[in-house]
Amino acid sequence: MKIIHCADLHLDLKMLSGLDAEKRKIKRTQLLQNFYNHLDYVDKNGVDSVLLCGDIFDTQEPTKKTLSLFKNAILNHKNIKFFYIWGNHDKKVMPFSSDEMPENFNVFKEDFLAIDLDENVTIGGASLDRFVKDNFYSTINFDKNRVNILMLHQPINTSDQYFNGVYTYNLAGKYIDYLALGHIHQSLSGKIDDRGVWQYSGALEGKSFNDAVPIGSKKGFFLLNIENGKLDFQFVPFSLYDYRIVEISANLQDDHFKVMEKMENVLKYLGKTDIVRVILKGKHKEENVFQLDLMYQKFNNNFFNFEIVDNTETEFNFEKYSLETFSLKGEFLRTVRDSELPQSEKDKISLIGIEALKGEDITL
Ligand SMILES: [Mn+2]
């Protein structure tokens, strides 16, 4: 039996900072597109069930259009069993009302419930609230002779601003083989006890730079395979668009062209489905100016979206200027130097002042 574990689809995603209106629209459509692609995968690979582990919608009020498309997708896959819990974003969102609930769509509400499938497999789940009730753990009543999968949307072994966590010391000994988690957008995992593991599938698609993945990897879901009472699982990379953070370190001797070359050496591995943020780090000499708009223009068209953050520091030759006894620059710098400001502030103010006194554009 094959089961897919996915979570955090965030359909109707609201926060898409850094993208313009047109790209936000594309990105939103593409979240839905990837859900559909994932159902194609289900069809082609003989998958029996899909676990939707919360934050399927980004909001408690998904648009009618998205809801309708989601429902149609379920109704068009009558041979697939779907298991649904809500998360903190889509708390209490019920895609189907109770009188229209299709047979292949199973919802786990606040209380633990277990549903037996063929091949000795049981799926259990609960949509927990902000606080996990003390008696929740005692309601988990898996049969130790079955393969047991539990669905939750919680932080594990910790709490965060949204939810109190579930703790493995409370889950140990409950005959859980696989805890399918949503909430954390990375595919993290750990052990519950000698028998079971917990696993976050990660988001199906990245939703911001917090979900950035290294070059060569992707977001996706887990495919569980249960045969003769034995459960195996593997990650399936599946995202369409990926957030990438590329850090470029500048050395003191690097000029604009050297930094461009360093960028090119990394960016050549990325393309039109990447949302790229380059972060420039390190120190450069005052005379080596990095022209960000030129860098932006060179690479921008290669990617879905491109931005550069310049965190480099200018090494300021304070002594050179302050030795100019009869110049305004020298006078200004001596005043800054003798002030009570921290060194980093002194450097910044000195640089702005010198640019101003040279009559150049002030860049911050
Ligand atoms: Mn969540």
Residues whose N, C-alpha, C, O or C-beta is under 5 A from the ligand:
A	BS01	MN	D55 G87 N88 H89 H183
